[in-house]
């Protein structure tokens, strides 16, 4: 493999950040924690540094997906929850009954957050519990000092500010990002299929479950947005459906491969499937990147990958027909590979339709300011609003309530 120069390395980092901005989150979290700390220490403010720093760090690390109005509302609500948890702890610092009442409220609220959102709930539950327990300390409040709850609220609002400041420079259409997740989940499944070892079957099963969940969530979001003006929701729904169809054919291919592996004549063909699966995985990731970035260069890269994949599939089909002595298995594999090959033009057309409206790009995406097109209507797809709670979650919440209350009694 040729050595990658600085330009190629930097381009790879930018592409990964376009899909999963981990570096952006790390920088945002560091700034969120250090700025309140330095302001309090250097500015000589009378405040406990723990509350604004933890609150700002918690809010800044949240990777909220969806409408910008939904993002802002969720971040502000989380900031308020952290502030209320801190206030409950301060009240309980001087009273055991109030401390026990606060521990019950925080524990039950933690279960509620987990029920409402499996993605954002656990982090918020842990952070609120931490803020509550820290504020139970008797030396939390000092005379003429900023109230810890106000400090937590200020830190949370600073974290929200950092999130908002990054939106113009890292804009993401909520629907595009959601569809990209489906293609990334498909790429992860393909990677599991190409892997070898004892844990291969378990990894495939896990990736299949993740893919089904992601496809269903994406379909729910797109269904809520079907009434929006323009053709983009319909084009994105077709692209998500294309991922589902390709995933179905990939799963059938894996079933056929497992049957063929039992044949001794399959050994010479095993090496031919590895580059096909790798090329499929790379193509799926390129689709995810292109639908988010809307860059013509990424569409051109997909064209190259699909052309290479077509050639690999054609060669592999000829090898299957000529080298496998079992006509039934050879015919089954050839039919599945043919279906995969026929699906490639659909990928090209579905992605191209989503990029037709992206011929012009400015320094700031106009989608950022077009808030009326994506409203809170997808909220039901983002949050679990069912009244019935998971029994395991109820048991977990009950255990946390008992343990936290017992710990508070011992501490007080």
N, C-alpha and C positions, 0 to 999 in steps of 0.2 A: 504494500500500500504506500503510495507516495506521501512524503511528509507534507503536512498542512502548514501553510504560511500564516503570518499574523492576520492577514486579511480574511482568509478562509475561516480561521479560528474565531475571529470577532463576528463574522457573519453567522457562524453556527450558534454562538451565544445569543445573538439577536433573535434568531429563529426560535430557539428554545424559550426565550423570554416572551415571545409573542404568544406562545401556547400556554406555558405555565410560568408566570413571572416570579420565580422563587427568589432571584437576586433582588428584584424590586422590593419584595416583601422583607427581605433581610435588611436592606438599607433603611426601609421605612421603619421597621421595628427598632433598629439601633438609634435612629434619630429621635424617635418617639420617647425612648427611655432616657437618652442622654441629655436632651434639651431641658426638660423639667428639672433634672438633677443639677445641671450646671446653673440654671437660672436661680434655683433656691440656694445653692451653696455660694455662688459668686455674688448674687444680689442680696444676700443676707436676709432672705425672707424667713419669717417664723412659721414654718410649716413642716410637717412630717413628709419627707421625700418619698416614702414608700407608696403612698396612695396615688399621687399624680403620675409617678413613674410607671407603676403597675397598670393603672387604668389606661394611660396613653399607649403603652406597649401592647396591651390586650386589644384595643380597638384598631391599632395600626396593623396588626398581624392578620386581621380578618380579611379573607379573600371573598368578598361578597360578589355574587353573580346575579345578573338580572337588570331590571330597569334602574336607571340612575335615581329616580325618585324612591324606589324600593331600597336601594343601597343606603341612601341618605337617611331614610326613616328608620331602617334597621340599626344603623350605626348610632344614631341619636338615642334610640330606645335602649341599646346596650349600655351607652354611657350613663343614662339615667338609672338603669338597674344597678350598675356598679356603685353609683353614688348612694342609692337607697340602702344597699347592703352595708356600706360603710357606716351610714347613719344608724342603722340598727345595731351594729357592733358598738358604736360609741354609747348608745343608750344602755346597752347591756353591760358596759364596763363598770358601772356603779351599782348594778342590781342583778342578782342571780335570776329572779323570775323573768325580768326583761331579756336577759341573756338566753334563757331557755326558750322563751317565746321567739326570739330572733333566730335561734338555731332551727326551730321548727319551720319558720317561714322560709328561711334560706334553703333548707333541705327540700321542702316541698316545691319551692320555686325551681330548684335545680332539676327535679324530676319533670316539671312542666316544660322547662327549656329543652330538655332532651326529647320530650314527646313532640314538641312543636317542630323541631328541626334536628335531624341526626347529624347534620353537617356543622351547624353553628351552635347548637344547644350544649354539647359537652364542654366546649371551651368556655362558654359563658357561665355554665354551672360551676366549673372549677374556679374561675376567676372571682365570681361573687362569693363563693365559700372562702376563698383565700382572703379577700378584702374584709369579710365579716370577722374572721378569726383574728386577723392582725389588729383590727380596730377594737377588739375586746380587751386589749391590754390596758391596764389602768393609766400608764404613762403616755397614752396616745395623745390626749389633749393637754395643752399647756396654756397658761394665761396669755392673752393677747396674740394668740397664734391663729392661723387660718384653720377653720374647722376641717377635719379630715374629709367629710363628705363633699365640701366645696372643692377641696383639693382634688378629690377623685373625679368630680364633675369637670373641673378645669382640664385635668389630664385627658379625660375621655374626649372632650371637645377638641383638644389639640390633636389627638389621634384622628378624629374625624376630619380636621383641617388637612392633615397630611394625606389622607385618602383622597379628598376632593382636589387637592393641588395636583395629584398625579393623573387625574382623569383626562385633562386635555392632552397630556403628553403620552398617555398610554390608553387611548380610547378603545373600547371593546363593545361592539354591538351585542346586546345580551342574547339575541337569538342565534347569531353566528357562533358565539362562544359555546352555546349549549350544543349545537350540532357538531362542533369540533370535538367535544367530549365523546360523542358517539364513535367518531372515527379513531380517536385515541384508544378507546376501549377495544375497538376491533383490532388495532395494531398490537395491543397487549396480548390479545388472544392468539394472534398469529405468532408472536414471539414464544408463547407457551407451547404452541404446536411444534415449533422448530427446535425446542429444547430437548435434551436427552437426560436420562437419569431416572432414579427411582421415584422422585416426586413429580414426574411429568403429568401423570393422570390427575393428581390432586390439583396441580397448577391449572390445568386445562378446565377442570370443573369450576374452580374459583373464578377464572377469567370469564367463563361463559355466564356465570351468575352476575358478575359485574357488568358484562355487556348487556344482558337482558334488562338489568335495572336502569342502566344509563339510557338505553333506547326507549324504555317506557317513560322515564322522566322527561326526555327530550320531546317525545311525542305529546306528552301532557302540556308542556310549555307551548309547543307550536299550535296545539289545538286551541288553547286559550287565546292565541294571537291570530287566529285565522280570519277574524273580522277586521284586522287592520288594513288600511288602504295600501294599494300597490300589490305587486306580484311576489315580493321577496318572501313573505311567509310561506307561500305555496311552493316556491322554488326550494326553500330550505327544508320543507317537509319532504319533498321528493328526494333531496340529497340524503336525508336521514333514512328514508325508506330504502334508498340504494345501499346504504351501509347495512341495513337489516337483511336485505336480499343477499348481499355478498357474504355476510356472516353465516347465513343459512347454508350456502354452498360450501363455505369453508368447513363447517361442522360435518357436513356430509362427506367431504373429502377426508377428514380425519377418520370417520367411521370406515370408509373404504380402505384407507391406509392400514388401519389396525387389522383388517381382515387379510390384506395382501402381505403384511409383514410375516405372517405365519408360513408363507411359501418360501422355499429356498431360492427360487429363481428371482425373488424380489431384491436380494442383496445388491446386485449391480445397479439397481434403479434408485436405491435409497439416497445416494449422493445427489441425484438429480432433483429431488424434491426440496432440498435445503435452500438452494438459491431462489426457487420459486416462492417459498414461504417468506424468505427475507425480502424479496422484491415486493411482494404483496404488503408486508408490514411497512416498508419504506413508502410505498405509494399511499397507504392509508394515512400515515403521518403527514405526508405532503398535502393531501386533501385537507386535513385539519388545519395545517398552517395556511394554506391558500384561502380557505373560507374565512379565516380570521383576519389575515393581513390584506386580502384583496389585491395583492401585488401581481401584475402580469408576469413577472419573473418566476413566481412560484407556480403559476399555471403552466408556464413553459417547462419548468422542471418536472411537473407531473406528466406532461406529454412525453418527455424523454423516458421517464420511468415506466409509463404504460407501454411504450413501444418496446422497451427491453423486456417487459413482462410478457408481452405477446409473443416475442421470439422464444423466450424460455418455455412458455407453455406449448408452443408448436413443436419444439424439439422434444420436450418431455412426452407429449402425446405420441410422437412417432416411436420413441423408445418403449413406451408401454405396450404399444401394439405389436412391436417386433420381438420383445424380449420375454414377456410374460407368457408362459405356456398354458396358463389357465384362461380359457377364452371368456368365461363369465366374469372373473375378477378384472381381466384386462378391459373388457367392454364397460364395466362399471366405472373403473378409474378414468377411462377415456371419456366417458359421458360427463363425469363430474368436471374434468379439466376443460371440456368443451363449454360447459355452462359457465365456468369461471371466465373463459376467454370471451364469451359472448357478453358478459357483464361489463367488460372494460369500456366499451363505447358509452354505456349508460353512465358510468362514473364521469367520463369526460364531459358528456352533455349536461349532466345534473350540476356539476361544479361550475361549468361555464355559464349556466343560466343565473347562478347566484352572483357572478362577477360582472354581469352586463352593466350594472348600475354603478360600477366602480372605476369608470374610465378616467375620472378626474379626482384628484386627491389634493387637499390643501395641507397646510402645516397643522391645522386642527380639523379633526373630523367633524363634519356638520351633524353627524348622528349624535354627537354628544349633546348638542343643544336642541335636538328635535325630541324633547321630552314628551310631547303629546302623543307620539306614535307608539311608545311602549309605556303603558301605565301600570297600575297595580293589578291589572287583570290576571297576570300570571302568578299572583300571590298564592293561590290555592295549589299550584303545582310546586311551589317552593317550600311551603310549610304544610305540616301534617295537622289539619284542622278537625280530624275525627275525634269524637268524644271518647271512644273506647281506647283505653291505654293498653300497651303491651304488658301482659302479666309479669314478664321478667323485669321490665322497667319499674313496675309497681314494687316488686320485691327489692330491687336495688335501692329505690328511694326510701323504702321503709328501713332497710339496713343502715343507710346513710343517716337517716333521722335519729335512729337509736344511738349510733356510734358518735355522731357529732354532739348530741345532747349529753351523753355520758362524758365525753371529753370536756365539754364546757363545765359540767359539774366538778370534775376533778381539777380543772384549771382554776375555777373560782374558789 
